[in-house]
Amino acid sequence: MKKLTTVGALISSILLTACASQGGWTPTIDAYNDPNAYRINQDMAECKQLASKASGGTASETAIGAGTGALVGAAGGALLGAIAGSPGTGAALGATVGGLGGGAYKGVGAEDKYKSSYNNCMSGRGHKVIR
């Protein structure tokens, strides 16, 4: 039961943060008076790769956060469950809640870092990024 719950927490948290995946977001660029306007598409492709590398990727960061959260949650849940007389149930519940919370936290952090890196890269290449 505990192992199944932990796996469920990992899968659920990855699915939750996949909605805010890095795949579709791009910064808004103002090309008016941009001397480098002809390079926008090439710079966006290169900056997207750099930002993805800098952020570690939403899916992998979510998985790391979910795993860590599940372990911490299971330990805390087992402790509280032992006090209540059911350490196994407490551990399973703690792993689920911890996994979801940890996965969401790390996923959102990776997404923010991705967007910031992407914006900084485009700005650094001389483009006006609308923030």
N, C-alpha and C positions, 0 to 999 in steps of 0.2 A: 504494500500500500504506500509506504513512504517513498519508495523509488518511483512508483507510478505518478505520485503527486508531484515530485520534484521534476520529472520529465514534463508533466503537464504544465508546470509553472514556467519552465524554459520555453516551451512551444508557445504558450499564451503570450508571454512578454515579447517574444520576437514578432508575433503576429500583430500585437498592439502597436509597436513602434514602427512596423513596416508601413503603416499608413503615412508616416511622416518621413518616408525614405528619401535619401539624397538624390535618387534618380531623376526626378522631374523638376526640381527647383533650380532656377538660374537667377542671377542678379539682374536687376533692371539697369540697363546702360543707356545714358543720354548721349546719343551720337551727334547732337548738334554742336558744331564747332570743334569736333573731335578730329585732330589731325591724324589719328590712328584708326579712324572708322573702318578703313578697308581691312584691318586686322581683327575686328571684333570676333568674328566666327572662329578664327584660328586661336585667338587668345582665350576664348571661352572654353574651347575643347582642351587646351593645355592646362588652364587654371582648374577646370573640373577634375582632371586627373590629379593635380597637385593637392587640391583641397581634400579629395577622397583619401589620399595617402596620409595627409596631415591629421585627419580626424580619426583614422583607424577604421572607418566604416561603421555605419549605424548597426548593421546586423551583428558584426563580431563584437562590438562594444556592448550591445544589448545582451548577447549570450554570456559575456564575461560578468556583467552586472547581475544577470539572473542567477548564474551559478553561485556567485559570492553571496547574493541576497538569500538564496535558498539555504546555503550552509549556515549562515548567521541566524536566519529565521528558524531553521530546524533546531539549532542549539537552544535558542531562547524559548521556542515552543515546547521543547522537551522539558526544560526547567520548569516552566509554568504548568505544563501538563503533569509533571511529577508531583507538584504541590497539590494539584486538583485530583490526582490519582490515576491519570492516564497519560504517561509520557509519550507513548507512541502516537496517539491522536494529536497531542500538542505539537510534536515534532512535525507531523504531516501538515498540519494547519500552518505552523510557522514557516515551513519550507515553501508552501504555496504563496503565502502573503509576502514573504521576504523575496522570493523569486520574482514575483510580479513587480514589486516596488523597486528592487535593485535593477531589474532589466529596463524598466521605464526610465529610471533616473539616468543610467548610463547611456541609453539610446537618445534621450533628449539632449544630453551633454554633447554627444558626438555630433548630433545634427546641428547644434549651435556652433560648434567648432568648425564644421564643414562650411556653413554659410559665411562665417567670419573669414575663414581662410580664402574662400572663393572671392568675396568682396575685396579683400586686401590684395589679392593677386591681380585682379582686374584694375584696381586703382593704381597699383604699382606699375602697371604697363601703360599708364597714361589715360585710362578711360574714366569718365565721370560715372560713378556708381550712385544710383538713387537709393538711399537707405531709409 
